[in-house]
Amino acid sequence: YEESFERDFALQYDMSCLAFDGTIDCYPNPNTWTTFTKKNISDVNTENTTNLHSTIEHKDNIFLKMDIEGNEYKWIHSLTKDQLQKFKQIVIEFHFPFDEYRWNCLKRLNETHWLCHFHPNNHAADCIKWEQGNGCRRIGDVEVPRIFECTYINKDDVNETITKNKKTIPADIDNP
């Protein structure tokens, strides 16, 4: 029921917004720059879901913000490389990335996009509780949160050499 990011983004950049959510009846604070569709995003088109393939077919330079509670993996796997290339920037929340299918999804996204920011989800950021299934899971020497938000930029839009970040997380720009 919160749409301030979409509102601020659309107004700042004078853009329209397409919003999809099958769990609510109407868009919060209806406005002229947002077109709302009461469908969830998934890997297939049904009466209640969309895979967005026809929506993005004639669009380029897309900014995507996505939080679809675990369905992000099968949706990303449903896209072709050409469809992924249509997204210039992606802000996305990932859930429970601890199996090969989900890990391969992250690798697939990294073929076309650079990860430029990583943020542990505030709800799941307590790594101390990872043994109980909350917080984080240890993979080698790294604590990986069970839910995290990522910002990606299309590799075609980066004209400089990318180096690995050596800064600790959370960084100064991260807030609860």
Salt bridges, closest charged atoms under 4 A:
GLU3 OE2 - ARG7 NH1 3.14
GLU6 OE2 - LYS65 NZ 2.90
ASP8 OD1 - ARG7 NE 3.35
ASP25 OD1 - LYS38 NZ 3.47
GLU57 OE2 - HIS58 NE2 3.68
ASP60 OD1 - LYS86 NZ 3.26
GLU69 OE1 - HIS95 NE2 3.24
GLU72 OE2 - HIS95 ND1 3.11
GLU93 OE1 - HIS95 NE2 2.91
ASP99 OD2 - ARG102 NE 3.64
ASP126 OD2 - LYS129 NZ 3.77
GLU143 OE2 - ARG138 NH2 2.71
GLU149 OE1 - HIS119 NE2 3.92
ASP157 OD1 - LYS88 NZ 3.82
ASP174 OD1 - HIS117 NE2 2.69
ASP174 OD1 - HIS119 ND1 2.84
